[in-house]
Amino acid sequence: MRRSKIAASVAALMALGLITSCGSTPSATSSGSTAASESAATDTPTAGGTLNLLIGTATEHWDPQRTYVGVAIEFGNRTFSRTLTTWSPVTSNTEQATLVADAATDTGTVSEDGKTWTFTLKDGIKWEDGQDVTCEDYKYGISRTFAVDVITGGPNYAIQFLDIPKNDDGSSQYVGPYTGTGQELYDQAVSCDGNTITFKLSQPVMDFNSTVTMTAFGAFREDKDQGDKSNFQIFSNGPYKLDGTWSPNSGGTFVRNDEWDPATDEVRKAYPDSIVWDESLTQETVYERLIANQGDDQNAITFDQAPVTALANVSTGAEGRTDIVASPYTRYLVPNYKSDVMSNDKAREALALATDRSAYVTAVGGEQVAKPINSLINPALEAFPDTPLLAGETGDPEAAKAALEESGLTLPVAINVAYRKNDTMDKVFSGLKTGWDAAGFETNLIGIPAEQYYGTLQSPDSAPKYDAYWAGWGADYPSASTVIPQLLDGSTQISAGGPGQDYGYFNNDEFNAGIDEAYQIADQAEREAAWGQLDAAAVTEHFAVIPLIVDQFVFVRGSNVQGAYVNGTFTGYYDVATISVKN
């Protein structure tokens, strides 16, 4: 999903100090192919065998229209949900992927005004039961996005871009395929002529062919749709299908889809015969097993970043099997404007000033794996504004308390702060709580299980329960147009079904107008600069978000794994499209 990556060899890992404790030490970076990453491709790819995925974070959604976490986007697209276009595999951790055709014959045709896009489907793409994948299947799949009360959690690009009228509150006059309301409006915006699908947009979107790489623009067959009960009902048009059923917090096994025709697919090599996804583990157990490299774990990878408890053993126990890459994600805090406390401007400012980012950095392993930041936009993007920290890395409790006293609220001010629970994040938020409480807050920490986390943030029922939330975000493709509007445009995100990705219900008319103006800027450099200016305004004027850190991913893989490269343009995780296992 991101423009660039930073890779390091195991020798560099040792130089970075990852074998030391969590204290602060100088960071370093290197670029280019490295011994660690090159070793993933020293052998000829091998067809057959079983690839094991050891996962310490439970999956929240497999429904393509509800998928919006990088791991699920990457794995779903590479195994069972083909999109019109996608990102090419890479042959090193530093290579930039390119936009390529997937289910479509090419990367699309756009009108001169940038408001009409057409794509023609390839012949021979089939569902796992042998039926053809049709234009109507793509049209129907995309329509599900509009049922915001049923199909929750996914991106809102279709609602944002398609030429469908909005109600006064910003919601779409089309409400999805389940009620029929506004169906004629959708049919005018998305139409099929044989194998050709046409999108009519409300504004020029010259990179809409990148937008449709999202699985939310994937096909979904109407007769298989069970609404919100389809969340784990995987029905494949890719090289793998689910064998049996999915078991939340446990996982499932993916086997070859005999109806997949490799002649229609230049992206997915589909080397393993099967892929076993085990999410019953903790992150600590995942890395204990990967470092030990025994038995079936020699054929294993993970999408989980190495926890701080594993860092000391990575360089000595996994030499030649380690990849270190700059994460495309920004971790941040979201004040909730629906909260009686955080609707107060001075309370949000106080929370921002009291935030001790150094405590976060220490808890996750030190400056070698995380850096404080005060921008939502990741440094890998052209729009990155590099906004200075307002109160240094440690925060300023005295300045924060002064702001809180100006709020008119009675100190201590009780707040409920939610985060995605695991052992590392428990330590992170314990450290952050210390700074907030020193500033006059009385912080109650609420850890929410991973498989429930973003669903909880996006539920309208959560608005009165929490004052602030942790979140993480990376651009969907290399433009900050996939960051600022997705996280902060209340006019397109917020609906009766919840806040979308605008978890804190930030909805400022002037700010929203700035987003609309940025979209209209023809020059790319000027447009990206405008996104950066909006980022800075959100962080330093509105305190609508509180950026925390950007991190580096440390991954370990089994010794039999071949062709495992981190695709920095496409989610920032190992790309399953090219992985094989020795057998």
N, C-alpha and C positions, 0 to 999 in steps of 0.2 A: 504493500500500500504506500510505501514511501520512497523518496528519491534516492537516498544513499545509505550505505551501511558502513560500519567500521568493524573490521575483523582483526583478530589477533591469534597468533599461534600459542601453543602451550608454553613455550618459552616466554612469550610476552605476557602470558597469564601470570607467570611467576614474577616477572618484572613489575607487573601492575600491583603486586602485593596481595593477590587473592588468597595466598596461603597464610596471611596474617590474620589478626583478629579484626573486629569491626571498626577499629579506630580510623581516623582520617589520615590518608596518605596521598601523595601526589598521584594524579591520574595520568594516563598516557594513552595514545591511540596509534594505530598503524593501519595501513591500507594495502590493498592488493591481495592476491591469492596467497594463502599461508599453508604451512605444513598441515595444520589441523584440518583446514577445509579441503585441501587438495587430497588428503588421504581418503576422503569419501568417494573418490572416483579413480583410484589407482587400479581397480580391477574392471574387467568387462562386465556390464550388467548381466545379471542372472535371472532368467524367468523361473517362476515357481517359488515354493516355500511360503512361509508365513511371516508377515511383518507384525510385530507386537508394539502397540502404543500403550505406554505406561503413563497414566494421567492422574494428576492429583487435584483436579478441579472438575466438578460435575458439570455436565452439559445442560444448558437451560432450554435450548431449542434445536431441533433438526428441521422443522418446517422451513422451507426455503424463504418464504415471505416473512418469517419471524426471526430469522438468523441475522445477528448483527454483532457477533463477537468474532474476532479475527480467526481464532482456531476453527470455529465451526464453519465460517465462510470458506477458509482454505480447504479443509477436509471435505466438506459437502460438495464444493465445486469440483474437486479432483476425483471424487469417487461416484457420486450418484445424482448430481444436479448440474447439468450443462447449461451454460448461459449463452446468449447470442454472441458475445465477445468475451475474451478473458485475457489474462496476462500470461506471457510465455514463461516456460520454465527457464532456469538459469543454470550455468555450469560452474559458478563460483559464488561465494557469499557477497562479492562486491559487484557482480554483474547487474546491470539494470535490465529488468524485463521490459518487453515491448507489448503493445496492444495487438492482439491477433484475433482472427475469427475463431469461433468455437462452433456452436450450432448453426451459425449463419455462414454464408458462403464467403463473406468478406466483412470488413469492419464498418460497413454501413455507408449510406449515401445521404448527404444533407443538402437541403435547399439553400439557395443563395442567402436567404434571410436568416438561416440558422434555426428555423422554427419547425421544420418538417424533416424527420428522419425515417428512412426505410431500410429494412433488413430482409434478406431472402434466406429461408431455411435450407440447409442441405437435405438431400434425399437420403434415406436409409437410416435415419436416427429413430430408434425404437424404445418404447417402454419395456420394462422387464417381462411383461406378459406378451410381448411380440407386436403390440399395436404401434402404429406409427405415431411419432411425436409431431403434432400439427401446429400450425400458426395459432389456431384457436386455443391450444393448450397454453401457449405463452400468453396470449391475450387474457385468458381466464386467470392464470397465475398472478399476473400483475394486478388484476382487478381486486384480488383478495386484500391487497395493501390498504384499500380504501375502507375496509370494514374494521375501523380502528377500535371498536368495542369487542371484537372477536379475535382478530389477527394482530396481536400486540407484540411489541418488542423490536420490530424490524424498521428499516429506514423508510423515510417519507418522501423520497425523491419523486415517485410517481405523483403523489398528491401535490408536491411542490411545482413540478415542471409541466405536467400535462395540461392541455387547454380545456380545463373543466371549470365552470364558474364556482366561485366561493360564496358562502353565506356571509352575513355581516360580521360574524365572529371569527371569520377566517377558515372555517371548516368547509370541506368540499360538499357540493350539492349532490355528488354521487357518493353513496355510502357503502359500496361494495356489492357483491353478487348475491347476498343472502336475502335482501328485501325487495330488490327491483327498483328502488328509489333512485332516480337519475340515471338509469341504465342507458337511455338514449344519448345522454351527454358523454358517457364513457365510450359508447360505440362510435361517436363522432371523433373522439380524440385518439382512439386506438382501433384500427381496422385491419382486416385480413382480406387479401386477394390471392387465393391459392396459398402458396407457401411464403408470400410476402406480407410482412407486418409493417404498418405505417403508424408512426407516432406524430401527432400534432401537438406542439408545445405552445405554452402561453408567452414564452420569451425565447430569444436566441440562446441556445446552449450548444456551443461549438464542440464540447467534449462529451456530449450525451452518449457517444459510443463507448466512453469509459464508464459512464453511469450504469449502463446495462451489463457490466461485468458483475454487478451485485446479484447474489442469488435471489434477492427480492424480485428481480426481473426474470426469474426462471419460470419454466413451464410447470403447470400443476393441472392434472386431468380432473375435470369436474366430477366425474363419477367416483373419484377417490377422495373427495373433499369431505371431511367430517368437522370442519370448523376448528375450534380450539382443541378438539380431540385428535387432530392430525399432527400434533406437536412432535410425536416420535414415531409416526406412521410413515416410515421411509418407503417411497416408491420410486425406483431408479430409472433414469435414462442414461446413466453413465456406465463405466466399466465394472462397478461393483454394486451388489445389492445386499440388503440386510438378511442374514440367515436367521429366520425366526423373528423374535421381537426384541425391542430395545428395553433394557432394564435400567431406569434411572439410578444413579449412584453405583451402578455395577458396570454396565456397558453392553457390548454386543459384538458379534462377529460378522464381518463383511466378506462375501465370497464372490466369485466371478459372476457377472451378468452375461449369460450366453447370448443375449440379444444385442449386446454392444458390438458394433462393427468398427474395428480400429481403422478401417479405410476412411471413415468419416471424421477421424479424430487425430490431429497432428500434435496434440498437446499432451495427452495422458499415455504414458508408456504401459502402465498397469502390469508391472513385472510380477509382483507377488500373486500367488493363487488365492490367498486370503489375508485379511487384516483383522487382528483381534484388538479391540479397544477396551482397555480395563481402567475404569475410573473409580475403582473401589479403594484406591491407595491415598496415602498422604504424600505431599511433595517430598518430605524427608525420605519416605520409603522408596519413592521413585528413584531418587538419586543414590540411595544406598545400593539399590539393585543395579542401576546403570554403571556405577563405578566398579562394583564387584564383577560385573560382566560374566555371569555364570549361566550355563544352560541356555534356555530360550531367550534370556535377556540379552544375549549376544546379537539377537535379531530385533532389538528394540530401539525405539526413539521415544522422545517425549516432546510435548509442546509447552511444558511447564518450565519456567525459569528456575535455575538452581537456587534453593533456599540458602540463607546465610549459613546454616549448619553444615552444608555440603561443600562450601567454597574451599575450606582448608584441605579437602581431600581431592579436589578436582584435578589439580596439576600433577599430583603424584600418582593418583589412582586411575586417571583416564587420559594419559598422554596419547596424543594422536587421535583422540576420539572427542575432542572438545571444540566447540565453536563459540566465539564471543562476537556479538554484533550489536551495534547501536540499536536500541529499541525504537520503533516508529511511534511509540505511544507516549502521551503525557498523562501523568496521574494528577488529579486535581480534586478540590473540594467544592461542593455546590451548596451555597446557602439557599434555603427554601423560602421563597417570597410568600408562600402561603402560611408560613409560621408567624405567630404574633411577634416573636423576637426578631427574626431575620427579615421581616418586612421593614424594619427600622434601619435606615441608612447607616447610622452610627454603630449599630450592633454589628452589621456586616463588616464595616471598616475595622472595628475592634477585633473581630475574629481574624481578619486578614493580618493585622499588625501583630497579633499574638502568636501566629503560626510559626512554629519552630521547625523549619525544613531540615535542619541539621539532625534533629531527632529521627526524622523519617529516614534520612540517608544512613545514619548509624544503624538503625534497626534492620535495614535490608542488606547491609554488608559493607558500607563505607563508600567513599568517593570513587572507588574503582568500578562500582556497579550502579551508581546513581548520582545525579547532580541536581542541586536545587534549581528551580526555574520559576519565572513569573510571567509565562506566556502559555496560552493554550496551544498555540501553533508550535509544532515540533521544529527543532533547529534544522532538520533535514529539508524543510520546505522553504521555497523562495520567499514566502511571506513572513517568515519568522521575524518578529519585531525586537527580540532580545530586551524586553522591558526590565529595567533594573528592579531588584528586590526593594520593597518600600521600607523594610525594617531589618535588613540584613538576613543572613541565613538562619539565625537563631530566633528572630522575632524580637519585638520590643514590648514586654508586658506592661511597662509603665505608660508608654504612649497608648497602648491598646486600652488600658484601664481608664485613661483620661477620655478617650473617645467613648468608651462604654458609659462613663458617668454623664457625658453629654447626651446620651440617648434618652434620658428620662426614665429608664428602666431601673428597678430596684435591684441592687447588687446583694448577694451574688445572683447572676442571671442563669437560670437553669436551662440547659439545652440538651437535646437528644441528638447524637451524631451516629449515623449508620455507616457501616463499612462491610466489605465482603470478607467473611471470616476465614482465617487460617492462622497458624501459629505465628507466622511472620507479621501479618497485619495486626494481630493482637499486640505485638510489641511496638509496631509503628504507632498505633493509636494511643497506647499507654503513654508514649513519649509526647505526642501532640497534646494530649489531655493536660499534661503538666504545664505547658505554656499557656493554654487557654484558661485553666483554673487560676494561674498566677495573675491573669489580667482581669479577674472578676467574674468569670463564668463558673458555673457548676455543671461540669460535663458528665453526662450519662452516656456511656459507650454501648452501642447495640451492634453486635456482630450477627450478620445474616448469612446463612449458608449460600454457597456459590450458585447452586441450581435454582435458588429463589431470588437472587440478588437484584438483577436488573428488572425482573418482573415486579418486584416490590417497589422499586423506584418509580416505575411507570404506572403504577396503580393509583387511581384517584383517591382510594381509601388511605393511602400513605401520607397525603398532603398534610393532614392535621397531626400526624404522629411524630414527625421528624423535623429537626431544625436545620440539619445539614447532612450531606451525603458525600461519601468518597465515590469517585468514578475514574475511569481511564478511557482515553480516546486516541485513535490514530486516523489520519486522513484515509478516505476510501480509495483515493488515487491521488497523484501528485499535484494537488491544488488545495489551497486553504478554503476554497469554495465548498469543500467537503468537511470543513471544521466549523467555521463561524456560523453559517446558516443552520447547520444541523444541530448545533448545541445551544444557540442563542436567539434564533428567530421565533419568538413566541407566536407570531401570526401564522406560521405554517406548522409548527410543532404541537402547540397546545390545542387540545380538543376535549370534548366530553369524555373521551376514552382515556384521557391522561395527558401528561406533558410531552409525550414522544421522547426525544433525546434531550429536551430542555428540562432536565429533571427538577430544576429549582423554580420553574414557572416564571422565569424572567421574560417580561413582555413590555418593551419600551418602544413607543411609537417612533421616536427620533432614531433610535438604534435600528429598528426594523427598516426604516426608510433608507438608512445608510447601507444596509444589506442590498436593498433593491437597486440603489445607485451603483454599488460595486459590481453587480451583475452586468450592468450596462456598459461598463468600461471596456472598450475594444482592445486596447493595448494590454498584453498579458502582464508585463512588468508593473504597469500602473495599477492594474486590477489586483494583483497580489499585494502590492503596497497598501492598497485600500483595506484589504482583509487584515493586514497587520495593524493598521491604525484602529480598526474596530476591536481587534483583540486587546490592544492597550487600553482603549476606553472601557471595555468590559471589566478589565482587571483593576484599573487604577481610579476610575471615576464612579462606576456603578457598584463595584465589588460584587458583581454577579457570579463570578467564579474566583476561586483561589488556587492558582496552579501550585503544584507541590514539587514534583521531580520529573525528570526524564531518566530512564535507566538503560543499562546495557544488559542484553540477554546473554546468559551463560547456559549453553546447552551441552549435554553429553549424549552420545549414541553408542549402541553396541558395536562390537568389533566386526560383525558380519554385515553390517549395513553399508550399502554402496549407493553412490549418487545422491547423498543427502546434502542439500544446499539450502541455506536460508534465503528465501526469495523476498528481498527487501521492498520490492515494488508491490508484491502481493501478500499482504498481511504481516510479513516479518517473521514467519515461522518456517520450519522445514517444509519443502514442497514435495508432497507425496507423489506428484506426477512422475518423478524420475527415480524414485527410490527402489532398490532391489535388495535382496538378501542372498548371501552365499548359502548354498545348500548342497 
